[in-house]
């Protein structure tokens, strides 16, 4: 659900000030005629630190479209660019007390925030959340008694016993425990009822237990 800017202003947004590529330059930084006064933007940001909403509205009017354009240049689509621009301005409001005009002007500070937000989003997209319900992440079930007979014994001994089994029992054991096929798939492959597969496995393991000297 997309939040409005007003809702975002009431939410503290985590922010880390990192080194940034040069942000888009304000007109005043080129000293052109009729240029917007960069010092005014910085002064407005100082006022925002004192919770001046009028100053923030002027900053937003100026930077909102520029941030959206900047995000598009960084590869965001229109919807993401809009969200990131609003998020950046929400951070400006919530973290404006951290702004130090002796270290950077408003333009550099605000565009650095925007750039960091874009980088964070890219990192999240490249490292998707893990679905805790993904069956592939399920804890393996403990071995059944039959599986334990095979997996906990010397392979050569197991194969020697397997060679002594009747062909029908040996086939289901190979398919179930060496090929890891489910019982239903074995029944379909052999063209026999599921109950027959289970019965052959039970009879085979009676032989295994006797050969290995184990009690049932």
N, C-alpha and C positions, 0 to 999 in steps of 0.2 A: 504494500500500500504506500503510495507516494505521499509524503508529508508536505504541508504547506510551509512556506518560509516562516510564518508566524509560529508554527508548532516547533520548527527546528530551532528557533531563537530561544526557546525555553528548555532546550536540551543541551547539556554540555557535550561537546564533541572532542574526542581525543585528538591531540595535535602534537606533532614533532617537527620542529623547525630544522630543516635539512638544507644543505647546499643545493642551489638550484641553478639550472641553466638560465641565461639572461632572459627575463620576462619581457613581454612586449613593452616598448618604450612609450611613455606618455608624450603627447604633443609638446609639452613644455620642456621636455628634456632635449628637444632639438632646437629650442629657442626660436621657433617660428613665430610669425606675427599672429596675433589672436589666439595663441596657444592657451590650453587649460593650465591653470597654475598648479604644478605638482605640490607646491608648498601648501596650497589650500587643501588638497586631498589628505596630506599628512596631518594638517591641523584638524580636519574633520575626524580622522581616525583617533586622534588624541581625545577629542570630545566624545567619541563613541565609548571610549574606556570609562567615561563618567556616566554611561547609560543614557547618552543623548540620542533619542530615537530620531529626531529631526536630522541630525548629522548623519546617522546611519542611513536614513532614507535617501539622502543626497548621494552618499557613497554607493548605495545599491543601484540607484538610477545610472550612475556613471559606470560602475564596474560590471553590473549584471550582464549586459550584452557583450562586453569585452571578454568576460570569463567564458561565456558560451562559445564564442568564436575561438578562443584559445583552446578549449577542450576539443572542439571539432578538429583543430589542427593537430592535436595530440592523438587523433584517431577515434574519438568517441562519436557514437551516433547522436542524432538530435536529442532523443529522450535522455540518454545518459549525460550528454553535455548540459542539459537543463538541470538535471538532478545534481550534478557535481557543482555547477555554478551556485545553486541555492545552498548546497552543503558548505561550500567555501565561504559564502557570505554569513552563514550561521556560525562558522568557526570564527570569522572576523568579529562578530558580535560577542560571542562567548569568551574569546581569548584576547580581546583588544587590550586588556590591561597588561599583556605581555609585550605589547609593541613598544619598541624603543626608537624614537625618531633620531637618536644619535647614531644608530647602527644601520638603519635602512629607511628609505622613504616608503610611503604607503603602497606605491605601485609594486615595488620589489617584494614587500612583505605579503601582500594579498595574493600576488601571482605565485609566490612560493607555496603558500597554503594550497592553492588550487592544484599546482603541479604535484605536491605530495599526495593529495587525495586521489589524483588520477593514477599515480604509481601504486598506491595501496589497492585500488580497484583491480588493476592489471594483475597484481600478485595474487589476489583472491581468486580471480578467474582462472589463473594458471595452477592454483592449488585448491581444487574444489573440496567441499566438505565431504567427510567420510560418512556414508550412510550406515548408521549403527545396525540397521535392520537388513543389511546386505547379507544374503545367505552365505556368500563366500567368506564372510568374516565370522561365521558362527563357530563356536568352540566345537572341535571334533568330538563326536560321541565316543564313549569308551568302547573298547573292543568287546564284541560278544564273546561268550565262552568258546564258540567255534573259531572265531578269528584269533583268539588268544592261543589256541592250540597251534595254529600255523605260525603266527608272527613271533611267538616267543620260543620257537624251536629252531634248531639248526636246519638251514635250507636243504642240505643234502639229505638229512634224515626224513624230512617231510616229503621230498620228491621220491625217495625210495619207497615210502609207504604208499604214495599216490600211484606208483607204478603197479602196485599189487591190487589196487581197487578194481572192481568191475568197470568196464568202459563207460557205462551210463553214469555211475557215481563219479568217476574221475573227471568226466566232461563237465558236470555241474560244479565240481570243486574248482577246476581250472578257471571256468568262466566267472564264478562268484568271487574267488579270493585272489586270483592272479590277474584277471582282467577287470576286476572291480565292477562287474555288471550287476544291476539289480535283479532280483528274482523274477520279476515280471518280464524283463528283457530276455532272460535265459529261457523262460517258458516259451516265449514267442520264437526265439531262434531255434529251439529244439522241436517245436510243434507239439508240446505236451502241456497238460494242465499245470497251473501254478502249484497246486497241492503235490503233484508228482515231483516237481523240482525240490520242494521243501523236504519231502520224504526221502529223496535220494541223498540230500545233504545230511539229514539226521543219521541215516544208515552209514554214510561214509565216515561220519565223525565217531560213531561207535567203534568202527574199525581203527580209526586214528588213536582213540583213547586207549584201546586195548594194546595196540602196538607200542605206544609210548609209555605203557605201564601206569596210566592215570585212571582214577576212579571217576565215575560219571557225577 
